[in-house]
């Protein structure tokens, strides 16, 4: 059976109440949940993610960690946006289903060739309890006001020993206007995130910061100007292409080389003590 066939069959078991919305996209009969994410966020991400050093490095590190702590079945990429992570996981041999609340993001994921795609929130989908082999929240839980409630719900939906993978923005001292524009409620440290996971029923297998070269540049170019009132929402949007390295150049090439060394360091389960993002793998402990 093809990867898409495996994912579709699993989805029918997990959430039998889904209804077709359009070709390859499923949803629920009634939707009501609000989402803290900019309306044009998926379009702006789609414009940069394929050429962005940030998206590329995050994907490689996610795939590396999923390979080291693999799930026992298809992974649900919750808040999966345009399907960039799910496409990378599928290419690495891990069947993945995008669940994305925004119709624009769901359509972008479908346009990548991903199917089935679900347009709904985690609460709306109606997954059966203890049915999911794995869940991914890749830069998602910082958009949710009650992150503990979300993780408790994830614990309820994952099967015994089910895997949870997360990425989140790191360090409150890096908070900037960019976080406001993105709809973030917070940034995390390794200690606060691991404590939250343990409190909601998970055992942490791996936790490391990512993007070790970036804390000082982000503090100087984002956090400090934001505190001084020099970085407006319009400036954030205008500089997105440049800051993601979508235009290339020597600086972007040098950064990619450093991040390649970072990826090699993380291989084999080694950790980094500093970075602008956090990557965590965890699992449901015995109930």
N, C-alpha and C positions, 0 to 999 in steps of 0.2 A: 504494500500500500504506500502511496506517495505521502510526503510530509503533510501536505494539505489535507489529504484524506484522514491521516491519523489525527490531526488537529480538529477536523470537523466532527469525526466520530466521538472524540473526547468531549467536545463542547456540547453535543447532544446529551451526553450522560450527565455532565456537570450542571447544565442549566437548561432543562427541558422547556422552560416557559418562554424562551426567546422567539421572536417573530422576525421574518425577513423584512428589511427596510429597502434595500436595493441590491443589485447583483453583488454577491460576496460579502455584504454587510448585514449584520443582524442587530436587533435592538429589543426594547421592551415595549409593552403596550402603552404604558403611561410613564412619563418622565417628569421629575420635579426638582432634582437636586441641583443646587448652585455649585459652581466651580470657581475657585480663585486662580484664574489664569486669563491673561489678556486675550481679547477676542481675535487679534491678528497674530497671536503667538505662533501658531502652527505655520502660517505663511512665512513669517520672518525666519523661523528655524529652518524651514524647507529651503529657503534661499541660500543658507550658508552651510548646512550640516554636511553635505557630501564633500565639501572642500575644506572643512574646518578641522584644524589640528585638535581642537578640544573634543569635538564629537568623535573623531577617529580614534584618539588615544583612549577616551572613556570606553568606547566599544571594544577595543582590543583588551583592555584590562578586565572588563566585564566578562568577555568570552574566556579569558584565561582563568578567572576565578570560578566560573560555572564549570569549566572543564576539570578543575581541581576538586570541586565539590559538586558533582553532577546530580541533577534531579533524576527521579525514577520514571518520569513521564513528561508530557508537554508542559511548558512553562507559560503561565498567564502573565503577559507584560501589561500590568495595570497602569493606566495613564500613559499608554505607549506612544502617544503623539502620532507622528508621521510614519512610525514603524521602522525607524532607523536601527534601533537596538534589536528588535525582533528579526529584522532581515539579516543582521549580522549573526545572531544566534542560530538562525535557521541555516545559514551558509556554513556554520561550524558544525552542523549536525544535530542541533537541539531544536525539536519542534516547538513553535511558539505561537501563541494566540494574542493578538493585540486587543485590549479592551480600552477604549478611548472615549471619554465623555463628549468631546467636541466632534461634531459631524465633519468639520473641515479636516481635522486630523485623521479621522477614520477614513475619509475618502483618499487622503494622501497615502495612508498605509495601504489601502486597496490598490492604488495606482502603482505602488512598488511591486505588486504581484502577490501581496499577502492575502490569504483567505483561509478560514473565515476571519472577519474583523467584527468586533462587537462595539456598538456605539451606545455606551451607558456608563454609569458609575459603578463602583464595586457593590454598593448597597442595592442598586437597581437591578443588577444582572440576575439575582436569585440563584446563585451557586448553591448546590447542596452542601450541607456541613460535612467537613472532613472528606471532601472529594478531590481536592486539587493536589497534584504532586509538587507543584512549585509556583511561587509568585515572585514577580519582580516589580519593585517600586524604584524606577530609575529617575531620580530628581523629581519625585512626586510628593513625598510626605511633608516636605516643607511648605507645600501649597495647601495643606489641610490644617485647620485651626486646632482640632483635637487629634493630634497624631497618635496618642495612646489608644484612643477608641478605634482608629483605623487599624492599628497593629493588632489589637485584640480581635477585631473582626477577621483579620488575615489568619490569626491563630485558629479561629473557629472553622475556617474554610479549608485549611490545609490538613491533609491526611497525617496520621502519626508518622513522624520523621520527615514530614514535608519540608522542602527547602524554601528559604526566603532570601532574596538578593536585593540589596539597596545601594543606591548612590544618593548623596545629599551634599549641599554646599557646607563648607566647613568654616568655623570660627566666627563668632559674633563680632569681633573687632574688624572683620572684613565687610561688615554690613554697609551697603551703599545704595544709592538711588536705583541701581540695577535690580536689587532685590525687590524694591517697591514696584517697579515696572513689571517685573516677572510675576508678581502676586505671591511672594514668599511671606511666611509668618515668622520664620526663624532660620538661623544657621546652627550647626551642631559641632560639638567636639566628639572625639572618639569615646571619651568617658560618658558623656551625656547620652549618646546614641546607644551604646552598649548597655547602659543601665536601663534605658527605656525598653530595649528588646528583652532583657532578662525579666523585667517587671511584667511584661505582657506575655511571658511564657516561652521565650525562645532561648536557645543556647547558641552563643556566638562561636562560629568556626574560624572566621577570618575577619580582620578589620585593619584597614590601612588608609592613610591619606593618599591622595593622588595629586599630581601637578605640583610637585615639590619646588620647581623653579618659580612659581607664580605668586606666592603670598606677598612678597615685597612689592613687585610691580602692581598688583591689584590694590594694595593698600595706598600706594602713591598715586595711581591713576584713577581709582574708583572711590575707595573708602574716604580718603582724606578730602578730595574735592567735593564729595557729597556732604561731608560734615561742614565744609566751609560754604556750602550753597552754590558751588561752581558747576555742579553736574546735574543738569535738568533732565526730565524724562525725554525731551526731544533729542538732547545730546546723546543719551544712552542709545536710542534707536538709530541715530545717524552713524554712530561709530561701531555698530555691531559687526558689519562686514570686516572692518579693519582689525578689530580686536580678536576676531576668530581666525585671522590669518587666511581668510578666503581669497585674498589677492596675492598670496605668495610673498616672495621677497626674501632677502638674506636673513632678516630677524626671524621670520616664520620657519625658514629652513633650519636655523640654529636651534630654535625651540623644539622642533620635531626631533632633531638628533638627541637632545637632552631627554626628551620624553621616551625615546626608544631605549635609552639606557635605563630609565626609570622602570619601564616595562620588564626589561631583563632582570632588574633587581627584584621585582615583585615575583618573578617566576620562582616557583618552589616554596611559596608561602612566606617569603620575607616581607617585612613591613617598612613603611616610611613614617617618620615621626611628625612630619609637617607637610601641608599641602592646602589647596583651596577646595578640594572635594574629599569625601569619604566614601570608601567602597567596603561593604560588609556582606558576608555570607553567614547565614544562621539556619537553624532547623528547629522544628517543634520538638520539645522534650517530651518524654513519656507522660501521658495524661494520668 
